[in-house]
Amino acid sequence: MRRLLRGATLLLALVLPGCTGSPSTSPNPPASIPTISPSASASPELATGPNATSSPRPRASPGPVATLTGLHLSLDKVVGGLAQPVGVVAPGDGSGRLFVIERAGRIRILSASGVLQAAPFLDLRALVGSGYIEQGLLGLAFSPTYATDGRFYVDYTDDTSATGDTIVAEYHRLDATHADPSSARILLTVAQPFQNHDGGQLAFGPDGDLYIGLGDGGSGGDPGNRAQDLGQLLGKILRLDVRPVAATRGLPYGIPASNPFVGRTGARAEIWAFGLRNPWRFSFDRSTGDLLIGDVGQNAHEEVDLLPAGQGGQDLGWRIMEGIDCYAPPTGCDRSGLTLPVATYDHGSGDCAVIGGFVARGQAQPDLAGVYLMGDECSGRIRGFVDAPARSAAAAGRQVTAPVLLDTSLTISSFGQGDDGTLYLCDLTGGGIYRVGASRG
């Protein structure tokens, strides 16, 4: 079956032959820039506040209370011909463009009129290791002030380590349609013990800080119990201040003073939340600031976690639990102190890997406003739930149902949200980007 996030050997054999060509151009490897892999004992200076000089992005109005009753979804193909797209990201510069991540290492530009730029915005194929299906160029985020400072961030697995270590790096644009490949500033290197469960999502929060998703390091069942170990970064959501002025004491980033584990002996101060298996895709609700995380399950359950705006430090349960069931031990696990998922669904009928999406906001899709959409990579199903009851359920430790809203034949690898709030999704094997449509009746 098609399993980008579960690393099926069959898919690897089917899809990788089309990506073996050598790139025609190569970026300059950032060899002169120190690659810093902080240890648990590192003590970077803290930022003077959560992000002392950054103003939160304005939030969209939540609008009327949403409902799933009478909601009908549709998909409109915007563009095809992409090589394994795994992300579609808006730059927030008012241009109406979308930037598409191709797993092998290219970032492509899709114009506001739907035209795919022939030359890539950035080509990192010479640096990216993508030999295993869960590896590659996995994440992209633009600075909240990208329109003026031109900074953006990527997450990829390297091609120099045996298991593909995670690299988070900053780049700068050269002009409106090209990045400067020589501008790399390595922020973080995280050693990966296995080839799967790399995470890869990057997103700026309403606070202006960069949030980074890291999986548990792979294999199966988290054999090192890394997700529960606060002394390492695997199986976590991190929160960093990546403004250049925040880089202090030998580290290329700052740590917000309000991070939950700042000052705790043996804990990494970068951690925002822990107990995650593979948080492949997460997003912030543009209205509430809540963080919604799609965490890919092991053998039985998929889950979405909801963290209220500005609240970190939660243990999201893995590997003690998978979804709302005990995992290790399989019965009688201690659930005290755990934050349970707000929505789950079981494997079966082809489901295997949740693709976290977005809460629809804005006037672009009024029939969808207030609805959170997520997909499953293997089955192609799109599920959803309404944000307001989900927030109430999460506060009470309960779950909401997430019914199937649309069956597709796509290999859904990611969702994206345009500057106007329009939702999009990527089809990994089909190479297309689709606009999500909604109607009532």
C-alpha positions as CSV (number, residue, x, y, z in Angstrom):
1,M,0.0,0.0,0.0
2,R,1.0,3.6,-0.4
3,R,2.9,4.6,2.8
4,L,5.1,7.6,2.7
5,L,5.0,7.9,6.5
6,R,5.1,4.2,7.2
7,G,8.0,3.5,4.8
8,A,6.5,0.7,2.8
9,T,9.1,-1.1,0.7
10,L,6.6,-1.6,-2.1
11,L,6.1,2.2,-2.5
12,L,9.8,2.7,-2.4
13,A,10.3,0.4,-5.3
14,L,7.4,1.9,-7.2
15,V,8.1,5.6,-6.9
16,L,11.8,6.2,-6.5
17,P,13.0,5.1,-10.0
18,G,11.5,8.3,-11.3
19,C,13.6,10.4,-9.0
20,T,17.1,9.0,-9.6
21,G,18.3,11.5,-12.2
22,S,21.2,13.8,-11.2
23,P,20.4,17.4,-10.7
24,S,21.5,19.7,-13.5
25,T,22.6,22.4,-11.0
26,S,23.9,22.0,-7.5
27,P,23.7,24.5,-4.6
28,N,26.9,25.3,-2.8
29,P,27.0,23.0,0.3
30,P,27.2,25.1,3.4
31,A,30.5,23.5,4.4
32,S,31.9,26.7,5.9
33,I,28.9,27.2,8.1
34,P,29.2,25.2,11.4
35,T,26.8,22.4,11.9
36,I,25.7,22.6,15.5
37,S,24.1,19.7,17.3
38,P,23.4,20.9,20.8
39,S,23.6,18.4,23.7
40,A,21.4,18.2,26.7
41,S,24.0,20.2,28.7
42,A,24.1,23.1,26.3
43,S,22.8,26.3,27.9
44,P,22.0,29.0,25.3
45,E,21.0,32.4,26.5
46,L,17.3,32.8,26.7
47,A,15.4,35.4,24.7
48,T,14.1,38.2,27.0
49,G,10.5,37.1,26.4
50,P,8.6,34.6,24.3
51,N,9.7,36.7,21.3
52,A,10.6,40.1,22.6
53,T,10.5,42.1,19.4
54,S,8.1,40.1,17.3
55,S,4.5,41.1,16.9
56,P,2.0,38.3,16.6
57,R,0.3,37.9,13.3
58,P,-3.2,39.3,13.2
59,R,-5.8,36.5,13.7
60,A,-8.8,35.9,11.5
61,S,-12.3,36.3,12.9
62,P,-13.7,32.9,13.9
63,G,-17.0,33.8,12.3
64,P,-20.2,31.8,12.9
65,V,-20.2,28.4,14.7
66,A,-19.5,25.8,12.0
67,T,-21.2,22.5,11.5
68,L,-20.5,19.4,9.4
69,T,-24.2,19.0,8.6
70,G,-24.8,19.3,4.8
71,L,-21.1,19.9,4.1
72,H,-19.9,18.6,0.7
73,L,-16.2,18.6,-0.3
74,S,-14.8,18.7,-3.7
75,L,-11.3,18.9,-5.2
76,D,-10.1,21.0,-8.1
77,K,-6.7,20.2,-9.6
78,V,-4.6,23.3,-9.8
79,V,-1.4,21.9,-11.3
80,G,0.2,18.6,-12.1
81,G,3.6,17.3,-13.2
82,L,5.4,17.7,-9.8
83,A,7.8,15.1,-8.5
84,Q,6.4,13.7,-5.3
85,P,5.1,16.9,-3.7
86,V,5.1,16.7,0.1
87,G,4.2,20.3,1.0
88,V,2.5,23.4,-0.3
89,V,3.2,26.7,1.6
90,A,2.1,30.3,1.2
91,P,4.9,32.9,1.7
92,G,2.7,35.5,3.4
93,D,4.0,38.3,1.2
94,G,0.7,39.2,-0.4
95,S,1.7,37.8,-3.8
96,G,-0.9,35.0,-3.8
97,R,1.8,32.5,-4.8
98,L,2.3,29.0,-3.4
99,F,5.6,27.3,-2.9
100,V,5.6,23.5,-3.4
101,I,8.1,21.1,-1.8
102,E,9.3,18.2,-3.9
103,R,10.6,15.4,-1.7
104,A,13.9,14.9,-3.6
105,G,15.0,18.5,-2.7
106,R,13.4,21.2,-4.9
107,I,11.1,24.1,-4.0
108,R,8.9,25.1,-6.9
109,I,6.8,28.3,-7.3
110,L,3.1,28.2,-8.3
111,S,1.9,31.7,-9.4
112,A,-1.3,33.2,-8.2
113,S,-2.8,32.3,-11.7
114,G,-1.8,28.7,-11.3
115,V,1.3,28.7,-13.5
116,L,4.3,26.5,-12.3
117,Q,7.6,28.3,-12.7
118,A,10.0,26.2,-14.7
119,A,13.1,26.9,-12.7
120,P,13.0,25.9,-9.1
121,F,13.1,28.6,-6.4
122,L,15.7,26.5,-4.6
123,D,17.4,23.2,-5.6
124,L,18.9,21.2,-2.6
125,R,19.1,17.8,-4.3
126,A,22.9,17.8,-3.9
127,L,22.4,18.0,-0.1
128,V,19.2,16.1,0.5
129,G,19.2,12.3,1.2
130,S,16.0,10.9,-0.1
131,G,16.8,7.2,-0.6
132,Y,14.2,6.0,1.8
133,I,10.6,7.0,1.3
134,E,10.3,8.9,4.6
135,Q,13.4,11.0,3.9
136,G,13.9,14.1,1.8
137,L,13.1,17.7,1.8
138,L,10.3,17.6,4.3
139,G,9.4,21.1,5.6
140,L,9.4,24.8,4.6
141,A,8.4,27.9,6.5
142,F,8.6,31.5,5.7
143,S,9.6,34.2,8.2
144,P,6.6,36.2,9.4
145,T,8.5,39.2,7.9
146,Y,9.5,37.4,4.7
147,A,8.2,40.3,2.5
148,T,10.9,42.5,3.9
149,D,13.7,40.2,5.2
150,G,13.5,37.4,2.7
151,R,14.3,34.7,5.3
152,F,12.8,31.2,5.0
153,Y,13.6,27.8,6.7
154,V,13.8,24.2,5.4
155,D,13.9,20.8,7.1
156,Y,15.6,18.0,5.3
157,T,17.4,14.7,5.9
158,D,21.1,14.9,4.8
159,D,22.9,12.6,2.4
160,T,26.1,12.3,4.4
161,S,24.9,10.2,7.3
162,A,23.9,6.5,7.1
163,T,20.5,7.1,8.5
164,G,19.8,10.7,7.2
165,D,20.2,13.2,10.0
166,T,17.7,16.0,10.2
167,I,18.9,19.4,9.2
168,V,17.0,22.7,9.8
169,A,18.5,25.6,7.9
170,E,17.8,29.2,7.1
171,Y,18.1,30.6,3.6
172,H,17.5,34.0,2.0
173,R,15.8,34.9,-1.3
174,L,18.0,36.3,-4.1
175,D,15.0,37.9,-5.9
176,A,11.3,37.3,-6.1
177,T,11.7,34.0,-7.9
178,H,15.0,32.6,-6.8
179,A,16.7,31.8,-3.5
180,D,20.4,32.2,-2.7
181,P,21.8,28.7,-2.3
182,S,25.0,30.1,-0.7
183,S,23.0,31.8,2.1
184,A,22.6,28.7,4.2
185,R,22.8,29.1,8.0
186,I,22.5,25.7,9.7
187,L,20.3,26.1,12.8
188,L,20.0,22.5,14.0
189,T,21.3,19.0,13.3
190,V,19.6,16.1,14.9
191,A,21.1,12.6,14.6
192,Q,18.6,10.0,13.5
193,P,19.1,6.4,14.7
194,F,16.9,5.0,12.0
195,Q,15.6,6.1,8.5
196,N,12.0,6.6,9.4
197,H,9.9,8.9,11.7
198,D,11.8,12.0,10.8
199,G,8.9,14.4,11.3
200,G,9.8,17.4,9.2
201,Q,7.1,20.1,9.7
202,L,8.1,23.7,10.2
203,A,5.7,26.5,11.1
204,F,5.8,29.9,12.7
205,G,3.4,30.3,15.6
206,P,1.4,33.4,16.4
207,D,4.2,34.4,18.7
208,G,6.7,34.7,15.8
209,D,8.8,31.7,17.0
210,L,9.6,28.7,14.8
211,Y,8.0,25.3,15.7
212,I,9.8,22.1,14.5
213,G,8.3,18.6,14.5
214,L,10.6,15.7,15.1
215,G,9.6,12.0,15.1
216,D,10.8,9.4,17.7
217,G,13.8,8.4,15.6
218,G,12.1,5.4,13.9
219,S,12.2,1.6,13.8
220,G,8.9,0.5,15.4
221,G,7.5,1.0,18.9
222,D,10.2,3.6,19.8
223,P,12.8,1.1,21.0
224,G,14.8,3.8,22.8
225,N,11.7,5.4,24.4
226,R,13.0,8.7,23.0
227,A,9.7,10.4,22.8
228,Q,9.4,10.3,26.6
229,D,13.0,11.3,27.2
230,L,13.2,15.1,27.9
231,G,17.0,14.9,27.5
232,Q,16.8,14.5,23.7
233,L,14.9,16.2,20.9
234,L,13.3,13.2,19.1
235,G,9.6,12.7,19.5
236,K,9.0,16.4,20.3
237,I,7.7,19.7,19.1
238,L,10.5,22.3,19.5
239,R,10.1,26.1,19.8
240,L,13.0,28.3,18.8
241,D,13.6,32.0,18.4
242,V,15.4,32.1,15.0
243,R,15.8,35.8,14.6
244,P,19.5,36.4,13.9
245,V,19.7,38.8,16.9
246,A,18.7,35.9,19.1
247,A,21.7,33.7,18.3
248,T,23.9,33.7,21.4
249,R,26.6,31.8,23.2
250,G,27.6,29.7,20.2
251,L,24.1,28.6,19.1
252,P,22.5,30.0,16.0
253,Y,19.1,30.4,17.8
254,G,17.6,31.7,21.0
255,I,15.3,29.8,23.4
256,P,12.1,31.7,24.5
257,A,12.1,32.2,28.2
258,S,8.6,30.8,28.4
259,N,9.5,27.4,27.0
260,P,8.2,24.9,29.5
261,F,11.4,23.1,30.3
262,V,13.7,26.1,30.6
263,G,15.9,25.6,33.7
264,R,14.9,22.0,34.3
265,T,18.0,19.8,34.9
266,G,18.5,17.2,32.2
267,A,15.7,18.6,30.0
268,R,16.3,20.2,26.6
269,A,15.1,23.8,26.8
270,E,14.1,23.8,23.1
271,I,11.2,21.4,23.8
272,W,7.6,22.7,23.6
273,A,5.7,19.4,23.8
274,F,6.7,15.7,23.9
275,G,5.4,12.1,23.7
276,L,5.0,12.1,19.9
277,R,5.6,9.3,17.4
278,N,5.8,11.1,14.1
279,P,4.2,14.6,14.0
280,W,4.4,14.7,10.2
281,R,2.1,17.7,9.8
282,F,0.8,20.3,12.3
283,S,-0.7,23.8,12.0
284,F,-1.8,26.8,13.9
285,D,-5.5,27.9,13.8
286,R,-5.4,31.4,12.4
287,S,-8.2,32.5,14.6
288,T,-7.5,30.9,18.0
289,G,-3.8,30.3,17.8
290,D,-4.4,26.7,18.9
291,L,-1.8,24.1,17.7
292,L,-3.3,21.0,16.0
293,I,-0.9,18.1,15.4
294,G,-1.4,15.0,13.3
295,D,0.6,12.3,14.9
296,V,1.0,9.1,12.8
297,G,0.2,5.9,14.7
298,Q,1.9,2.6,15.1
299,N,-0.3,-0.4,14.2
300,A,-3.9,0.5,15.2
301,H,-4.8,4.2,15.7
302,E,-4.2,7.6,14.2
303,E,-4.6,10.8,16.2
304,V,-4.8,14.6,16.2
305,D,-3.7,16.5,19.3
306,L,-5.0,20.0,20.2
307,L,-2.8,22.3,22.3
308,P,-4.4,25.5,23.4
309,A,-2.7,28.7,22.2
310,G,0.4,29.5,24.2
311,Q,0.3,26.4,26.3
312,G,3.3,24.0,26.1
313,G,4.8,21.2,28.2
314,Q,2.2,18.5,27.4
315,D,3.0,14.8,27.3
316,L,1.0,13.6,24.3
317,G,1.4,10.0,25.4
318,W,3.6,8.0,23.0
319,R,4.8,5.3,23.6
320,I,2.7,4.8,26.7
321,M,-0.3,5.1,24.6
322,E,-1.3,4.9,20.9
323,G,-4.4,7.0,20.4
324,I,-6.5,6.4,23.5
325,D,-5.3,2.8,24.1
326,C,-2.4,1.6,26.1
327,Y,0.6,0.6,24.0
328,A,3.6,-0.1,26.4
329,P,2.4,-1.8,28.5
330,P,-0.5,-3.0,26.4
331,T,-2.9,-2.9,29.4
332,G,-3.0,-1.1,32.7
333,C,-0.8,1.9,31.6
334,D,-0.6,4.9,33.8
335,R,-2.4,7.8,32.0
336,S,-1.9,10.3,34.7
337,G,-0.3,13.5,33.4
338,L,-1.0,12.6,29.8
339,T,-2.8,14.9,27.3
340,L,-5.1,12.7,25.3
341,P,-5.8,13.3,21.6
342,V,-8.9,15.3,20.6
343,A,-9.7,13.0,17.7
344,T,-8.7,9.4,16.7
345,Y,-9.6,6.9,14.0
346,D,-8.7,3.2,13.7
347,H,-6.7,1.5,11.0
348,G,-8.9,-0.5,8.7
349,S,-10.3,-0.3,5.1
350,G,-6.9,1.0,4.0
351,D,-6.3,3.7,6.6
352,C,-2.7,3.9,8.0
353,A,-1.2,7.4,8.4
354,V,-2.9,10.6,9.4
355,I,-2.0,13.8,7.5
356,G,-2.7,16.7,9.7
357,G,-4.4,19.7,8.0
358,F,-5.8,23.1,8.9
359,V,-8.8,24.8,10.3
360,A,-10.4,26.7,7.4
361,R,-10.6,30.5,8.1
362,G,-11.3,33.6,6.1
363,Q,-13.8,34.5,3.4
364,A,-12.3,32.4,0.6
365,Q,-14.2,29.2,1.7
366,P,-17.1,30.4,3.8
367,D,-18.9,27.0,3.7
368,L,-15.8,25.4,5.3
369,A,-15.0,28.1,7.9
370,G,-14.3,26.6,11.3
371,V,-13.8,23.1,10.1
372,Y,-10.5,21.2,10.6
373,L,-9.6,18.9,7.7
374,M,-7.2,16.0,7.8
375,G,-6.4,13.2,5.5
376,D,-5.0,9.7,5.4
377,E,-2.1,9.0,3.1
378,C,-3.0,5.4,2.4
379,S,-6.7,5.5,2.0
380,G,-7.0,8.9,0.5
381,R,-9.9,9.8,2.8
382,I,-10.5,13.3,4.1
383,R,-12.0,13.6,7.6
384,G,-12.9,16.6,9.6
385,F,-14.3,18.1,12.8
386,V,-15.5,21.4,14.0
387,D,-13.1,23.6,15.9
388,A,-15.3,24.9,18.7
389,P,-16.5,21.6,20.1
390,A,-13.0,20.2,19.6
391,R,-11.6,22.9,21.9
392,S,-14.2,22.1,24.6
393,A,-13.5,18.4,24.2
394,A,-9.7,18.9,24.5
395,A,-10.1,20.9,27.6
396,A,-12.1,18.1,29.2
397,G,-9.8,15.3,28.0
398,R,-12.5,14.0,25.6
399,Q,-12.6,13.1,21.9
400,V,-14.7,14.3,19.1
401,T,-15.7,12.2,16.1
402,A,-14.0,12.9,12.8
403,P,-16.3,11.5,10.1
404,V,-15.1,10.9,6.5
405,L,-16.1,13.9,4.4
406,L,-14.6,12.8,1.1
407,D,-13.2,9.6,-0.4
408,T,-10.4,10.2,-2.9
409,S,-8.0,8.0,-4.9
410,L,-5.1,10.3,-4.0
411,T,-2.0,9.7,-2.0
412,I,-2.4,12.7,0.3
413,S,1.0,13.8,1.6
414,S,0.2,17.3,3.0
415,F,-2.3,20.1,3.2
416,G,-1.6,23.8,2.7
417,Q,-3.3,27.1,3.4
418,G,-3.1,30.1,1.1
419,D,-2.7,33.6,2.3
420,D,-6.5,34.1,1.7
421,G,-7.3,31.0,3.8
422,T,-8.0,28.6,0.8
423,L,-7.0,25.0,1.6
424,Y,-5.0,22.9,-0.7
425,L,-3.6,19.3,-0.7
426,C,-0.7,17.4,-2.3
427,D,-1.0,14.1,-4.1
428,L,2.4,12.4,-3.7
429,T,2.2,9.7,-6.4
430,G,0.1,11.7,-8.8
431,G,2.2,14.8,-8.6
432,G,-0.7,17.2,-8.3
433,I,-1.8,20.1,-6.1
434,Y,-5.6,20.3,-5.5
435,R,-7.8,23.1,-4.2
436,V,-10.3,22.0,-1.7
437,G,-13.9,23.2,-2.4
438,A,-16.9,23.1,-0.2
439,S,-20.6,23.6,-0.5
440,R,-23.7,23.2,1.6
441,G,-27.0,21.4,0.9
